[in-house]
């Protein structure tokens, strides 16, 4: 995965990651994201998002690296992400920030 960028309402958040890649995946999320799954090795290889009702978006990317899954607790919702890229290529770091009520 080269980069990720979220839009909150009509506001585009900063792009996190590298500058490469031409494919764009738009995720029309109308409910909270509660779980993030993916794969990573040297880079972030794959991402998949799950909403409160269990709707899946993705997977985006490929099958490299080790599997990860993050779901903090039943009341937590993804609020924003941060990421990094090595030499403006592929993402090699990502953090998911959740709010819990």
Order of alpha helices (4+ residues) and beta strands (2+ residues): beta-beta-beta-beta-beta-beta-beta-beta-beta-beta
